[in-house]
């Protein structure tokens, strides 16, 4: 069901074993600027990756950075510039998404790994 522009809710469905599930998912559809690099040209925006939980922004400019769980939940939101760090050391080990936003436009979405 459509909640608003770009936001949808999916309820129920089938799991891989053809079993019915009662999960509810919130899906946000965003448009990435067509001026961004293609996947083949894309360079890492955060380093090191994997990391113990601290990632450094290496892209010039000032951005709103969101750390999201793989389910899309926003866990952190802060403003960073090149050389600044996002500290996620209190989060469990595993994969996360770090997204760069500038003036309401998603500029980059990078999968990062926290290792212990």
N, C-alpha and C positions, 0 to 999 in steps of 0.2 A: 504494500500500500504506500502511496506517495504521501509523505508528511508535509513537505514543502519543497521548493526548488532544490534539487540535488540531494534530498534526504528521503530515504525509503526504509520501510520496515518489512522484514521477511519473517514469517512465522511458520513453524513446522517444517516438514520436509522429510527426506529420506537420508539415512546415513549410508556409508559405503556397503554395509551388509544388508541393504534393503529393509532396514528397520525404521519405523516411524520415530521421529524425534520431536520433542516439544520445545526445541531451542528457538529463541527469538533473536534475530540479528538486526542491528541498525547499520544501514549502508549509506555512506556519504560518497557521492560522485563529484569529483572535482575535475576541472579542466586545467591541464598543464600548458603553459605558454608554448606556442609553436616555434619560438625563437630559441628554445633550449636545445642542447646537444642531443643527437640521436643516442640510442642505447650503446652503440658501438663506440661512440666518441666520449661517452660520459666518464668523467673522472670522479674519484672519490672526493666527497665534500668534507668528511670527518675522518680523523685519524686519532689514535691507531684503531684498527678494526680487524680482528676482535680486540677487546679491551677489558680491563677490570671494572669498567663502569664510567670512566672519565673520557670524554671525546672532545677533541679540539676542532673548531671550525676553521677550515683553511681556504674558504672562498671570500674574496674581497666584497665588502659591503656590509650593511647592517640588516639583520633579518629577525623575524619572529621565528623561533625554533620550537617545534613541538616534538616531544618524545611520546610515541604511541605504542601501546601493546599491539600484538599481532591481531587482536580483535578490533583494533581501532580506537580504544579508549585513550584519551589524552591524559598522560601521566605527569607531564611537565610542559610548561609554556613560558618562555622567557625571550628577552631580546639579546642577541649576540652579534658581535662584529668579528672580523677575521682575527684569529689568535685566541679568542675567548673560548672557555670550556663549558660544557654541560656535564654536571655531576649526577650520575645515575647509580652511584655505588650502593644505594640502599635498595635497589631493585634486584629481584632474583636473577640468577644466570639464565640466559636464553636470548632469543631474537627480539628485536624491537625495530621500530621505524623512526628515523629522525627526519622531520620535514622542515624545509626552509620556506617561509612565506615572506613576501615583500609586497606591501600595498594591496593585500588581499589576494595575491596571485601565488599559487604554489609554484616555486622555482625548482625544487628538488625534493625527492623522497628517497632516502637511502636506508637499506636494511643494515643494521649493525648488530653485533653479537657481544653480549656481556659474558665473560668467562671468569670462573673462580679457580 
